[in-house]
Amino acid sequence: MLQRLPGFAAALWWASLTVVGFLVVPLLFKFLPTPAMAGNMAAKLFAAQTWVSLGCGLLLLVFSSPKSRLPPADWSKSAIVFIISGVLLALLSEFAVTPRIVARENLKLWHSVGTALFVLQWVSAAAVLWRVLGGRPRS
C-alpha cells in the first residue's frame, strides 16, 4: 500500500494543476458575468492549488528520502530536482506574484510571469509523475 502513495501523490499533483489551470479557470472567465468575479474566484482556486502542490511535493520528498519506510525507489534521484522545483515555483507564484496581481500592479507583466510559473510547475509535476510511474529519462 505505501509503495503506491508516491504514484498517487504525483498523479494528484499533476492532475490538479491540469484541471484547475487548463479547465476550471478558463471556464470561470467564460461563464461568470464579469472578469473581476472570475479573477477573484481564480485567485482562490490558485491559492488552494498551491496547498495541494505543497502537500503532494512534501509527501514525495518524504518518500524519496533514503530514511523513508519504503525500499529505495528508482525514481527518487531523478525526480528530486523536479519535486523541489515544482514546490518552489508554487510558493514563488503564491507569495511573490499573486500579491502583485491582487494589487493590480502592472497586470500584463505579472499575469505573464504567473502563467509562466504555473506552466513550469505543471511541467515539473509531469516530470515527477513520469519518473514515479517508471518512465526512463533520456540520456
C-alpha positions in Angstrom: 0.0 0.0 0.0 2.7 2.5 1.0 4.5 1.8 -2.2 1.6 3.3 -4.2 1.4 6.6 -2.4 4.2 8.3 -4.3 2.4 7.5 -7.6 -0.9 8.7 -6.1 0.7 12.0 -4.9 2.4 12.6 -8.2 -0.8 11.9 -10.1 -2.9 14.1 -7.8 -0.4 17.0 -8.2 -0.2 16.9 -12.0 -4.0 16.3 -12.4 -5.0 19.0 -10.0 -2.8 21.5 -11.9 -4.2 20.4 -15.2 -7.8 20.6 -14.1 -7.5 24.0 -12.3 -5.2 25.7 -14.8 -6.4 24.4 -18.1 -10.1 23.7 -17.5 -11.7 25.4 -14.5 -10.1 28.8 -14.6 -10.8 29.3 -18.4 -14.4 28.2 -17.7 -14.7 30.8 -15.0 -13.7 33.6 -17.4 -16.1 32.3 -20.0 -19.2 31.8 -17.8 -19.0 34.3 -14.9 -20.7 37.7 -15.5 -17.5 39.8 -15.1 -13.8 39.3 -15.4 -13.4 40.7 -11.9 -15.6 37.9 -10.4 -13.7 35.3 -12.4 -10.4 36.7 -11.3 -11.4 36.7 -7.7 -12.5 33.1 -7.9 -9.4 32.1 -9.9 -7.2 33.6 -7.2 -8.9 31.5 -4.6 -8.5 28.3 -6.7 -4.9 29.0 -7.4 -4.3 29.6 -3.6 -5.9 26.2 -2.9 -3.8 24.6 -5.7 -0.7 25.9 -4.0 -1.5 24.0 -0.9 -2.3 20.8 -2.9 1.1 21.3 -4.6 2.9 21.7 -1.3 1.2 18.7 0.2 2.0 16.4 -2.7 5.5 17.8 -3.1 6.3 17.3 0.6 4.9 13.8 0.6 7.0 12.9 -2.5 10.1 14.4 -0.7 9.4 12.2 2.3 9.0 9.1 0.2 12.1 9.9 -1.8 14.3 10.1 1.3 16.6 7.2 2.0 15.2 7.2 5.5 11.7 6.5 4.3 9.9 3.3 5.3 9.8 2.3 1.6 12.6 0.5 -0.1 14.9 2.8 -2.2 12.9 3.9 -5.3 14.4 4.1 -8.7 12.6 7.3 -9.3 13.8 9.3 -6.3 17.1 10.5 -7.6 15.9 11.6 -11.0 12.7 13.2 -9.6 14.1 15.2 -6.7 15.1 18.3 -8.7 11.6 18.4 -10.3 9.9 18.0 -6.9 11.8 20.8 -5.3 11.4 23.0 -8.4 7.7 22.5 -8.5 7.2 23.3 -4.9 9.4 26.4 -5.1 7.5 27.5 -8.2 4.2 27.1 -6.4 5.5 29.2 -3.4 7.0 31.8 -5.6 3.8 32.2 -7.5 1.6 32.4 -4.4 3.8 34.7 -2.3 5.6 36.8 -4.9 3.4 37.1 -8.0 -0.2 36.8 -6.6 0.1 39.8 -4.3 1.2 41.9 -7.2 -1.7 40.7 -9.3 -4.2 41.4 -6.5 -2.7 44.9 -6.0 -3.3 45.3 -9.8 0.3 46.2 -10.2 1.4 46.0 -13.9 -1.2 43.3 -14.6 0.1 42.3 -18.0 3.6 41.6 -16.7 2.6 39.8 -13.5 -0.1 37.7 -15.3 2.5 36.6 -17.8 5.0 35.8 -15.0 2.3 33.9 -13.1 1.3 31.9 -16.2 4.9 31.0 -16.9 5.5 29.9 -13.3 2.3 27.8 -13.5 3.3 26.1 -16.8 6.8 25.4 -15.4 5.2 23.9 -12.3 2.9 21.8 -14.5 5.9 20.5 -16.4 7.8 19.7 -13.2 4.8 17.8 -11.9 4.6 15.9 -15.2 8.3 15.0 -15.0 7.8 13.7 -11.4 4.8 11.7 -12.4 6.7 10.2 -15.4 9.6 9.2 -13.2 7.4 7.8 -10.3 5.4 5.7 -12.7 8.6 4.2 -14.2 9.4 6.3 -17.2 13.0 6.4 -18.1 14.7 9.8 -18.6 16.6 10.1 -21.8 20.4 10.0 -21.6 
